């Protein structure tokens, strides 16, 4: 199966932006309908949404626009899963999906069925459209199924998430070595997110925890350089920024203005409203972090063979 290759360009960026915006809008619309209509009404609107986006996907594929077709196919998968979930909910078989804990606690047979439907729908869409982003939907659905089957949340749940991440890592490495390399990217993204999420579950409190997160970030960068997968580098750099945000938050008020760097755990540190003696320290932390990134970039560029472009 040959993957649809998506070279970076202004057109591909806008296509991705538009397609993902449509996906988000579709899910938001169906969520609104779920609160305003019930039973058959929600099933009807979900089915209508699926038919529309599936038609657009096949129409785009038929006119020679594989990227657009793949993006509409992703929305079609989401709409179909929502439709199937609406049918189950209409029959009263789904657990209370408005309960925030339903996806991370307890055993729910029909929720597992819904996740298997998501796996099947993603697999079919991937086979029909060969769009790499559909691997994300497939792997995420399979990951949710494995998590709900084996875990009730808590520390054990975090361990399961990390184990799933390791499975995706090895699977991604294997796919990278074969003719289906473009499909491996999203496996590596999910692997990094799963392993990193588990690490943040265990290490997000004290100073030593955030030092460990920074070290994990350095390992991510090294792994990304070794595998030639930039997703690991991006996630590793993000983890290092979380450590910088922690120390900056501790020493000054700078995180109040750089909140987009903060992981939600860091905003609950004690003493946030206290006066800090050295307000400049927070800015200095981020400046030093930036220098560290530049130094790592120079080191990676120097060791690359063949040499990378001048940076």
C-alpha positions as CSV (number, residue, x, y, z in Angstrom):
1,X,0.0,0.0,0.0
2,X,1.6,3.3,-1.2
3,X,1.2,6.2,1.2
4,X,0.0,9.6,0.0
5,X,3.0,11.8,0.5
6,X,2.4,15.4,1.7
7,X,5.3,17.7,1.0
8,X,5.4,20.9,3.0
9,X,4.0,23.9,1.1
10,X,1.6,26.8,1.6
11,X,-1.1,24.7,-0.1
12,X,-0.6,21.6,2.1
13,X,-0.6,23.8,5.2
14,X,-3.8,25.5,4.3
15,X,-5.4,22.1,3.4
16,X,-4.4,20.6,6.7
17,X,-5.6,23.7,8.6
18,X,-8.9,23.7,6.7
19,X,-9.4,19.9,7.1
20,X,-8.7,19.9,10.8
21,X,-10.8,23.0,11.4
22,X,-13.7,21.2,9.6
23,X,-13.1,18.1,11.9
24,X,-13.2,20.3,15.0
25,X,-16.3,22.1,13.9
26,X,-18.0,18.9,13.0
27,X,-17.3,17.4,16.4
28,X,-18.4,20.6,18.1
29,X,-21.7,20.7,16.1
30,X,-22.4,17.1,17.0
31,X,-21.7,17.8,20.6
32,X,-24.1,20.7,20.6
33,X,-26.8,18.5,18.9
34,X,-26.2,15.8,21.6
35,X,-27.2,18.3,24.3
36,X,-30.1,19.7,22.4
37,X,-31.6,16.6,20.8
38,X,-31.7,13.1,21.9
39,X,-32.3,9.6,20.6
40,X,-33.3,9.5,16.9
41,X,-32.5,13.2,16.3
42,X,-28.9,12.8,17.3
43,X,-28.6,9.6,15.2
44,X,-30.0,11.4,12.2
45,X,-27.7,14.4,12.4
46,X,-24.6,12.2,13.0
47,X,-25.6,10.0,10.0
48,X,-26.1,13.1,7.8
49,X,-22.7,14.5,8.8
50,X,-21.0,11.2,8.0
51,X,-22.7,11.0,4.6
52,X,-21.7,14.5,3.7
53,X,-18.1,14.3,4.6
54,X,-17.7,10.8,3.1
55,X,-19.1,12.1,-0.1
56,X,-16.7,14.9,-0.1
57,X,-13.8,12.5,0.6
58,X,-14.6,10.3,-2.4
59,X,-15.3,13.3,-4.6
60,X,-11.9,14.8,-3.7
61,X,-10.2,11.4,-4.4
62,X,-12.0,11.1,-7.7
63,X,-10.8,14.5,-8.9
64,X,-7.2,13.8,-8.0
65,X,-6.8,15.6,-4.6
66,X,-5.5,12.8,-2.3
67,X,-4.6,15.1,0.6
68,X,-8.0,16.8,0.6
69,X,-9.6,13.4,0.3
70,X,-7.6,12.1,3.3
71,X,-8.6,15.0,5.5
72,X,-12.3,14.6,4.7
73,X,-11.9,10.8,5.3
74,X,-10.6,11.6,8.8
75,X,-13.7,13.6,9.5
76,X,-15.8,10.8,8.0
77,X,-14.2,8.3,10.5
78,X,-15.0,10.7,13.4
79,X,-18.6,11.2,12.2
80,X,-19.2,7.5,11.7
81,X,-17.9,6.7,15.2
82,X,-20.1,9.4,16.6
83,X,-23.0,8.0,14.7
84,X,-22.4,4.5,16.0
85,X,-22.1,5.9,19.5
86,X,-25.3,7.8,19.1
87,X,-27.1,4.5,18.1
88,X,-25.7,2.8,21.2
89,X,-26.7,5.7,23.4
90,X,-30.2,5.7,21.9
91,X,-30.6,2.1,22.9
92,X,-29.3,2.9,26.4
93,X,-26.2,0.7,26.1
94,X,-23.4,3.3,26.5
95,X,-22.3,4.4,30.0
96,X,-22.9,8.1,30.9
97,X,-20.5,9.7,28.5
98,X,-20.9,13.1,30.3
99,X,-19.1,11.5,33.3
100,X,-15.5,12.7,33.1
101,X,-14.3,9.5,34.7
102,X,-16.1,7.1,32.4
103,X,-13.1,6.7,30.0
104,X,-10.6,6.1,32.8
105,X,-12.3,3.9,35.3
106,X,-14.4,0.7,35.3
107,X,-15.1,-1.9,32.7
108,X,-17.6,-0.8,30.0
109,X,-18.3,-3.4,27.4
110,X,-20.1,-1.2,24.9
111,X,-17.5,1.5,25.2
112,X,-14.9,-1.2,24.2
113,X,-17.2,-2.1,21.2
114,X,-17.3,1.6,20.2
115,X,-13.5,1.7,20.3
116,X,-13.2,-1.4,18.2
117,X,-15.6,0.2,15.7
118,X,-13.3,3.2,15.6
119,X,-10.3,0.9,14.9
120,X,-12.3,-0.8,12.1
121,X,-13.4,2.5,10.6
122,X,-9.9,3.9,10.7
123,X,-8.5,0.8,9.1
124,X,-11.0,0.9,6.3
125,X,-10.4,4.6,5.7
126,X,-6.6,4.0,5.7
127,X,-6.9,1.2,3.2
128,X,-9.2,3.3,0.9
129,X,-7.3,6.6,1.1
130,X,-3.8,5.7,2.1
131,X,-3.5,9.0,4.0
132,X,-0.8,8.9,6.8
133,X,-2.8,11.0,9.3
134,X,-5.4,8.2,9.4
135,X,-2.7,6.1,11.1
136,X,-3.0,8.5,14.1
137,X,-6.8,7.7,14.3
138,X,-6.2,4.0,14.0
139,X,-3.4,3.9,16.6
140,X,-5.2,6.2,19.0
141,X,-8.4,4.1,18.8
142,X,-6.4,0.9,19.4
143,X,-4.6,2.6,22.3
144,X,-7.8,3.7,23.9
145,X,-9.1,0.1,23.5
146,X,-6.0,-1.4,25.1
147,X,-6.1,1.2,28.0
148,X,-9.8,0.6,28.8
149,X,-9.4,-3.1,28.6
150,X,-6.4,-3.4,30.9
151,X,-6.7,-0.4,33.2
152,X,-8.9,1.4,35.7
153,X,-6.9,4.5,35.7
154,X,-4.5,5.8,38.4
155,X,-0.8,4.8,38.5
156,X,-1.4,1.5,36.8
157,X,-3.2,3.3,34.0
158,X,-0.2,5.5,33.5
159,X,2.0,2.4,33.3
160,X,-0.3,0.9,30.6
161,X,-0.2,4.2,28.6
162,X,3.6,4.1,28.7
163,X,3.7,0.4,27.6
164,X,1.4,1.3,24.7
165,X,3.8,4.1,23.9
166,X,6.7,1.6,23.8
167,X,4.7,-0.7,21.5
168,X,4.1,2.2,19.1
169,X,7.8,3.2,19.3
170,X,8.9,-0.3,18.2
171,X,6.2,-0.5,15.6
172,X,7.2,2.9,14.2
173,X,10.8,1.8,14.0
174,X,9.8,-1.3,12.2
175,X,7.6,0.6,9.7
176,X,10.3,3.1,9.2
177,X,12.6,0.4,7.8
178,X,10.2,-0.7,5.2
179,X,8.5,0.7,2.1
180,X,5.7,2.3,4.3
181,X,7.9,4.8,6.0
182,X,5.4,7.8,5.7
183,X,3.0,5.8,7.8
184,X,5.5,5.6,10.7
185,X,5.4,9.3,11.5
186,X,2.1,9.3,13.4
187,X,3.1,6.1,15.3
188,X,6.2,7.9,16.5
189,X,4.1,11.0,17.5
190,X,1.7,8.8,19.5
191,X,4.6,6.9,21.1
192,X,6.1,10.2,22.3
193,X,2.8,11.5,23.6
194,X,2.0,8.3,25.5
195,X,5.4,7.8,27.1
196,X,5.7,11.5,27.9
197,X,2.2,11.6,29.4
198,X,3.0,8.6,31.6
199,X,6.2,10.3,32.8
200,X,4.3,13.6,33.6
201,X,1.7,11.6,35.6
202,X,4.5,10.3,37.9
203,X,6.8,13.4,37.8
204,X,5.1,16.7,38.0
205,X,5.4,17.9,41.6
206,X,8.7,18.9,43.2
207,X,12.0,20.4,41.8
208,X,13.6,16.9,41.4
209,X,10.6,15.7,39.4
210,X,11.0,18.5,36.9
211,X,14.7,17.9,36.6
212,X,13.9,14.3,35.6
213,X,11.4,15.7,33.0
214,X,14.2,17.9,31.6
215,X,16.5,14.8,31.4
216,X,13.7,12.9,29.7
217,X,13.4,15.8,27.2
218,X,17.1,15.5,26.4
219,X,16.7,11.7,25.8
220,X,13.7,12.5,23.5
221,X,15.9,14.9,21.5
222,X,18.7,12.3,21.2
223,X,16.2,9.6,20.2
224,X,14.6,11.9,17.6
225,X,18.0,12.6,16.1
226,X,18.9,8.9,16.1
227,X,15.6,7.9,14.4
228,X,15.5,11.0,12.2
229,X,12.0,11.7,13.5
230,X,11.5,15.4,14.5
231,X,8.4,14.6,16.6
232,X,10.6,13.3,19.4
233,X,12.7,16.5,19.2
234,X,9.6,18.7,19.4
235,X,8.1,16.8,22.4
236,X,11.5,16.7,24.1
237,X,12.0,20.5,23.7
238,X,8.4,21.0,25.0
239,X,9.3,18.9,28.1
240,X,12.4,21.0,28.7
241,X,10.3,24.2,28.4
242,X,8.0,22.8,31.1
243,X,11.0,22.5,33.4
244,X,12.0,26.0,32.6
245,X,8.5,27.2,33.3
246,X,8.6,25.5,36.7
247,X,11.8,27.2,37.8
248,X,10.7,30.5,36.3
249,X,7.4,30.2,38.1
250,X,9.2,29.5,41.3
251,X,11.5,32.5,41.1
252,X,9.4,35.2,39.3
253,X,6.1,36.1,37.7
254,X,7.3,35.5,34.1
255,X,5.0,32.4,33.6
256,X,2.0,34.7,33.9
257,X,3.0,36.0,30.5
258,X,4.4,32.8,29.1
259,X,1.4,30.6,30.1
260,X,1.3,28.9,26.8
261,X,4.5,27.1,27.8
262,X,3.0,25.7,31.0
263,X,1.7,22.2,31.5
264,X,-1.5,22.4,33.6
265,X,0.2,20.7,36.6
266,X,2.7,23.6,37.0
267,X,0.1,26.3,37.6
268,X,-0.9,24.8,40.9
269,X,2.5,25.4,42.6
270,X,2.4,26.9,46.0
271,X,3.4,30.5,46.4
272,X,2.3,31.8,43.0
273,X,0.9,35.0,44.5
274,X,3.9,35.6,46.7
275,X,6.3,38.5,46.0
276,X,9.5,37.3,44.3
277,X,12.7,39.1,45.2
278,X,14.3,38.5,41.8
279,X,11.7,39.1,39.1
280,X,14.4,39.0,36.4
281,X,15.3,35.4,37.2
282,X,12.3,34.0,35.3
283,X,13.3,35.7,32.1
284,X,16.9,34.6,32.6
285,X,15.7,30.9,32.9
286,X,14.0,31.1,29.6
287,X,17.0,32.8,28.0
288,X,19.4,30.1,29.2
289,X,16.9,27.5,28.0
290,X,17.0,29.1,24.6
291,X,20.8,29.0,24.5
292,X,20.7,25.3,25.5
293,X,18.4,24.7,22.5
294,X,20.8,26.6,20.2
295,X,23.8,24.6,21.5
296,X,22.0,21.3,21.0
297,X,21.1,22.4,17.4
298,X,24.8,23.2,16.7
299,X,25.9,19.9,18.1
300,X,23.4,17.9,16.1
301,X,24.3,19.8,12.9
302,X,28.0,19.2,13.5
303,X,27.5,15.5,13.9
304,X,25.2,15.0,11.0
305,X,26.5,13.2,8.0
306,X,26.1,14.5,5.4
307,X,26.3,18.0,7.0
308,X,23.0,19.9,7.4
309,X,22.6,23.4,6.2
310,X,24.3,26.2,8.1
311,X,22.3,27.2,11.1
